[in-house]
Amino acid sequence: MCLAVDIPLIESGTTGFKGQVQVIKKGRTACYDCSPKTTPISYPVCTIRSTPSQPIHCIVWGKSYLLPELFGVAEDETPDLDNTEDSDNAEEIRKLKEEAQALKKIRQSMGSDDFSARVFNKVFNQDVERLALMEDMWKDKNPPVPLSYEDLEQTSAGIDPTISTESQRIWSTPENFVIFKDSLSRLSKRLAEDQATADKADQARPIITFDKDDDDTMDFVTASGNLRAAIFGIEAKSKFDTKQMAGNIIPAIATTNAMVAGLCVMQAFKVLKGQYARTKWLWLWNGSLRTDQLEKPNPECAVCSVAMARISVDLEKATLSDLVQNILKTNFSYSENVTVMSEAGIIYDPDLEDNLEKKLTELGIGDASFILVKDEEDSTPRVDLQLAVEAKQAVEGRPFVTLIQKEGETFEIPRKPEKMTPADAPESDDGEVEVVANGTAPVTAKRKRVFSDATNGTAMPSKKWQGEVSAKVTADSLSKPIVIDEDDGTLLIPDD
């Protein structure tokens, strides 16, 4: 929205002891979508199911496998397993389906006296014994050790299930066994009650999904994950730690938030004075403050590289032909090679002229709709144009579609920059480096400063450039560092 109305945005955020501040100004700085974002962490099926080595592997197993198998949607009912193209996991997927079928039969005995014993023996004994027999998997590590239901029944005698409220303490294996059985019983009763209600209302089969604020599912995931960790010799986790890991919770640090808020205000002063050249990328990184020059907008960005304009449309009379002739060809001098798209898809291109005489309302365009125009010229095409529709009855004698602009205002759609390869990027005469991102035209930027990583003493760049980079880093990269006054802790940040 800030890009659409050309209002500067000071974007910021914190993650634990880390934080960042970025000034976004249309046409001057890169926006949030100018660089690709990292994908969420995922864990291979074989690691979660067969060779866990970290507590998170066991927690994900309890949350994403065992809980859904017993109380949610079984894996053999999930189409993703049938559509997988990962040949490395094909054998593991086959085993998953076999185990899912076995658990499905056990699930049918839910509510019986031996239900907990059957589940326990299946996942913590029989499956583990099968894995332990695969000697090739355990050449470089200790094989898993199956747990005995009968032995844990004896050692856990007298343990009260209410210890599950002690969320900060790591439970022992017998305690995890008791909490596992108790949470399994609670979830079974809950599902049975939901099933009875659904049957009366003739609704679909109910399921129970993981919720970090649901004590029943949290106790189940914590206990089952810790029992699995004991089998593979992995460190157990408290319910509190499991909640953070399973719920992807990152704690908010008050001091980090306060520092980032202060940095936002510092950048706001520069924005209010119009001093965009002095605004910086700012990072808090585990106690240290780092700065970097803001990047220029990515000319290939689908968000901020789009030109924007408003048009007034008489929806009762305006046709697509009015839009193409009055706006695209008359106002903006587009050629025939243009594609027009609404929220429903393509409504016009050189090979699709059937819609020209249709009213815009017939094509799903109404008040506050957006129309995207793409220039298909082979040489130096213009950037994409986004038209915001404002419904207004046309004055007699005036076109049904007109461009909204202030008196004396001219509107020009910029051309897309010519593409060039990273090898073509030269170094400028003033000591700055021509940086090429994603094969687009060069963007001039100051040399990246290098900071010392406090954890290992090695040099690291202040910010990782995402894309292909052609740049030279010299000793000058270490110039103008942040200075910390030893007496009062004042941070002196260079302006250049």
Secondary structure, DSSP 8 states (H G I E B T S, - for coil): -HHHHT--EEEEEEEBTEEEEEEE-TTTS--TTSS---------HHHHHT---SHHHHHHHIIIIIHHHHHS--GGG-HHHHH---GGGHHHHHHHHHHHHHHHHHHTTTTSTTHHHHHHHIIIIIHHHHHHT-GGGGSSS-------HHHHHHHTTT--GGGGG-TTS---HHHHHHHHHHHHHHHHHHHHHHHHHHHHTT---------TT-HHHHHHHHHHHHHHHHHTT-----HHHHHHHHTT---B-HHHHHHHHHHHHHHHHHHHTT-GGG-EEEEEETTEEEEEE-----TT-TTTSSEEEEEEE-TTT-BHHHIIIIIIIIIT---S-EEEEETTEEEEBTTB-TTTTSBGGGGT--TT-EEEEEE--SSS-B--EEEEEEE----TTS-SEEEE--TT------B------GGG--B-TTS-EEE--TTSS-EEE----EEE-TTT--EEESS---S-------GGGG-S--EE-TTT--EE----
